[in-house]
Amino acid sequence: MLNSFIFIVLPYTALALIIFVTPYRFFSNRLTWSAYSTQFLERKTLFWGINPWHYGIIPVLAAHVLGVVAPGPMKALLGNQNNLIVIESFGFALGLFAVFGCLVLLLRRVNTPILKRVTFASDWVVLYLLLAQALTGVYVASFMRWGSQWYLYTAVPYLWSLLTFNPQIEYMVDFPLVFKLHAAGAFLIVALLPFTKLVHLLYVPFDFLKDPPILYRWRSR
C-alpha cells in the first residue's frame, strides 16, 4: 500500500496539479507568481543562504534530469570508475552545500522579525520540505554509495514507465525507507509548486532580455 501511494498516487497527483493548476494560476493572478524580493528587508544572511542553495541544488537537479533524458551517455560516462568517484564526490559536496544554504535561509526566516510579516504557512512547508529533501539526498549519497550509477538502472526506468502510464514500481519497492521518503519528498514538492512562491522556477523570463535597463537614482535635496 505504501509503495503504491508513493510511486503511483503521488507522482500522478503531482503531474495533474502541475498541468492544470499552474496555467490557471499563471493567467488568473500573475502578481502572486514570483517570489518576494526580501533582499530589501534583509540581505546579509540572504547572501550566505541563497547562493549556496542555488549553486548546490541546481547542478544536483541537472544531474538527475540528465540521467533521465540521456541514460545511455551517462551509463558510458559512469562506467569508468575514476569518473564515477569524481562525480560522486562532487555530488556529495554540492548536496552539503545545498543543506547549508537551506539551513541559513530557514534560520533567516526564524530570526528576522520583519520577514515573518511576509512569510506564509506555505513558505514554511516548502522550506522544511526542501531541507528534508536535501538531507535525505545527502544520506543516500553517504550510505547508499554510487547512487549516480544505480539510479540509471532503477529510478530512470521507473520514471520512464510513469511517462508511458505503465508504472513499474518493482524497480523501487526493495529500496530502504529513507530512499522512499526522498522520492516521496520530490513528488510532494512538485505537487505543491503551483500553490507556492516556488512556482517561479517554472517560468523562464526570456522577455527580460528585450527590456531596456532600469536606472536607479538616489533622491536628494
C-alpha positions as CSV (number, residue, x, y, z in Angstrom):
1,M,0.0,0.0,0.0
2,L,2.8,2.4,1.0
3,N,4.7,1.7,-2.2
4,S,1.6,2.2,-4.4
5,F,0.9,5.5,-2.7
6,I,4.5,6.8,-3.0
7,F,5.2,5.6,-6.5
8,I,1.8,5.7,-8.2
9,V,-0.6,8.0,-6.4
10,L,1.9,10.8,-5.6
11,P,3.6,11.2,-8.9
12,Y,0.4,11.3,-11.0
13,T,-1.3,13.7,-8.5
14,A,1.8,15.9,-8.8
15,L,1.7,15.7,-12.6
16,A,-2.0,16.6,-12.7
17,L,-1.6,19.6,-10.4
18,I,1.3,20.9,-12.5
19,I,-0.6,20.5,-15.7
20,F,-3.9,22.0,-14.6
21,V,-3.3,24.3,-11.7
22,T,-0.1,26.0,-12.9
23,P,-1.6,27.6,-16.1
24,Y,-4.7,28.7,-14.1
25,R,-2.6,30.5,-11.6
26,F,-0.3,32.0,-14.2
27,F,-3.2,33.5,-16.2
28,S,-5.5,34.4,-13.3
29,N,-3.2,36.0,-10.9
30,R,0.3,36.8,-12.2
31,L,1.0,39.1,-9.2
32,T,1.5,36.0,-6.9
33,W,3.7,34.2,-9.4
34,S,7.1,35.3,-8.4
35,A,8.8,35.2,-5.0
36,Y,9.0,38.3,-2.9
37,S,12.3,40.3,-3.1
38,T,13.2,40.0,0.6
39,Q,16.6,41.4,-0.1
40,F,15.2,44.8,0.7
41,L,14.3,43.6,4.2
42,E,17.5,41.6,5.0
43,R,20.3,40.8,2.7
44,K,23.4,39.9,4.7
45,T,22.2,36.5,5.7
46,L,20.4,36.1,2.4
47,F,23.7,36.1,0.6
48,W,25.0,33.2,2.6
49,G,21.8,31.2,2.1
50,I,20.6,31.8,-1.4
51,N,24.0,31.4,-3.1
52,P,25.0,28.0,-1.5
53,W,21.5,26.8,-2.0
54,H,21.3,27.6,-5.7
55,Y,24.8,26.6,-6.5
56,G,24.4,23.4,-4.7
57,I,20.9,22.2,-5.7
58,I,20.9,23.3,-9.4
59,P,23.8,21.0,-10.5
60,V,22.3,18.1,-8.5
61,L,18.9,18.6,-10.1
62,A,20.6,18.9,-13.5
63,A,22.4,15.6,-12.9
64,H,19.1,13.9,-12.0
65,V,17.4,15.2,-15.2
66,L,20.4,14.3,-17.4
67,G,20.2,10.7,-16.2
68,V,16.5,10.6,-17.3
69,V,16.9,12.3,-20.7
70,A,20.3,10.8,-21.7
71,P,20.7,7.5,-19.8
72,G,23.0,5.9,-22.5
73,P,25.7,8.6,-22.4
74,M,25.5,8.7,-18.6
75,K,26.0,5.0,-18.3
76,A,29.0,5.2,-20.6
77,L,30.4,8.1,-18.5
78,L,29.9,6.5,-15.2
79,G,31.2,3.1,-16.4
80,N,34.6,4.5,-15.8
81,Q,35.5,4.1,-12.1
82,N,37.5,7.3,-11.9
83,N,34.7,9.3,-13.4
84,L,32.2,7.7,-11.0
85,I,34.4,8.6,-8.0
86,V,34.8,12.2,-9.1
87,I,31.1,12.7,-9.9
88,E,30.0,11.1,-6.6
89,S,32.5,13.3,-4.7
90,F,31.3,16.5,-6.4
91,G,27.6,15.5,-5.9
92,F,28.1,14.8,-2.2
93,A,29.9,18.2,-1.7
94,L,27.1,20.0,-3.7
95,G,24.5,18.3,-1.5
96,L,26.2,19.5,1.7
97,F,26.4,23.0,0.1
98,A,22.7,22.9,-0.5
99,V,21.9,21.8,3.0
100,F,24.0,24.6,4.4
101,G,22.2,27.2,2.2
102,C,18.8,25.9,3.1
103,L,19.6,25.9,6.8
104,V,20.7,29.5,6.6
105,L,17.5,30.5,4.7
106,L,15.4,28.8,7.3
107,L,17.2,30.4,10.2
108,R,17.0,33.7,8.5
109,R,13.2,33.4,8.4
110,V,13.1,32.4,12.0
111,N,15.4,35.1,13.3
112,T,14.3,38.1,11.3
113,P,11.1,39.5,12.7
114,I,10.3,41.7,9.7
115,L,10.4,38.7,7.4
116,K,7.7,36.9,9.4
117,R,5.2,39.5,8.1
118,V,5.7,38.3,4.5
119,T,6.1,34.6,5.4
120,F,3.1,32.4,5.0
121,A,2.4,28.8,6.1
122,S,3.2,27.6,2.6
123,D,6.7,29.2,2.8
124,W,7.5,27.2,6.0
125,V,6.2,24.0,4.5
126,V,8.3,24.5,1.3
127,L,11.4,25.3,3.3
128,Y,11.1,22.3,5.6
129,L,10.4,20.0,2.6
130,L,13.4,21.3,0.7
131,L,15.6,20.9,3.8
132,A,14.3,17.3,4.3
133,Q,14.9,16.6,0.7
134,A,18.5,17.8,0.8
135,L,19.2,15.9,4.0
136,T,17.8,12.6,2.7
137,G,19.7,13.1,-0.5
138,V,23.0,13.6,1.4
139,Y,22.1,10.5,3.5
140,V,21.6,8.4,0.3
141,A,24.9,9.7,-1.1
142,S,26.6,8.7,2.2
143,F,25.2,5.3,2.9
144,M,23.9,4.1,-0.4
145,R,27.1,4.7,-2.4
146,W,27.4,5.1,-6.2
147,G,23.8,6.3,-6.5
148,S,24.6,8.2,-9.7
149,Q,25.1,4.7,-11.3
150,W,22.4,2.5,-9.8
151,Y,20.0,5.4,-10.3
152,L,20.2,4.8,-14.0
153,Y,19.1,1.2,-13.7
154,T,16.3,1.7,-11.1
155,A,14.8,5.1,-10.8
156,V,15.2,6.1,-14.5
157,P,13.3,3.0,-15.9
158,Y,10.7,3.6,-13.3
159,L,10.3,7.3,-14.2
160,W,10.0,6.4,-17.9
161,S,7.3,3.8,-17.0
162,L,5.4,6.7,-15.4
163,L,5.5,8.7,-18.5
164,T,4.1,5.8,-20.5
165,F,1.3,5.4,-18.0
166,N,2.5,1.9,-17.1
167,P,4.1,2.4,-13.7
168,Q,6.6,-0.4,-12.9
169,I,7.1,0.1,-9.2
170,E,9.0,-3.2,-8.9
171,Y,12.1,-1.1,-9.6
172,M,11.6,0.8,-6.4
173,V,9.9,-1.4,-3.8
174,D,13.1,-3.0,-2.4
175,F,14.8,0.3,-1.6
176,P,15.3,1.3,2.1
177,L,12.7,3.6,3.7
178,V,14.9,6.7,3.5
179,F,15.1,6.4,-0.3
180,K,11.3,6.1,-0.5
181,L,11.0,9.2,1.7
182,H,13.4,11.0,-0.7
183,A,11.2,10.0,-3.6
184,A,8.0,11.0,-1.8
185,G,9.5,14.3,-0.9
186,A,10.3,15.1,-4.5
187,F,6.8,14.3,-5.6
188,L,5.3,16.4,-2.8
189,I,7.5,19.4,-3.7
190,V,6.3,19.1,-7.4
191,A,2.7,18.8,-6.2
192,L,3.0,22.0,-4.1
193,L,4.7,24.0,-6.7
194,P,1.5,25.5,-8.2
195,F,0.3,26.7,-4.8
196,T,3.5,28.4,-3.5
197,K,6.0,31.0,-4.4
198,L,8.4,28.3,-5.6
199,V,6.4,28.1,-8.8
200,H,8.6,30.9,-10.2
201,L,11.2,28.3,-11.0
202,L,8.9,27.0,-13.8
203,Y,9.0,30.4,-15.5
204,V,12.0,31.3,-17.7
205,P,11.9,35.0,-18.2
206,F,13.3,35.4,-21.7
207,D,11.3,38.6,-22.2
208,F,13.5,40.5,-19.8
209,L,16.3,40.3,-22.4
210,K,14.3,42.6,-24.6
211,D,13.6,45.1,-21.9
212,P,15.6,48.3,-21.5
213,P,17.8,48.6,-18.4
214,I,16.2,50.1,-15.3
215,L,18.0,53.1,-14.0
216,Y,18.0,53.8,-10.2
217,R,18.9,57.3,-9.0
218,W,19.3,58.5,-5.4
219,R,16.7,61.0,-4.5
220,S,18.5,64.1,-3.0
221,R,17.5,67.5,-1.8
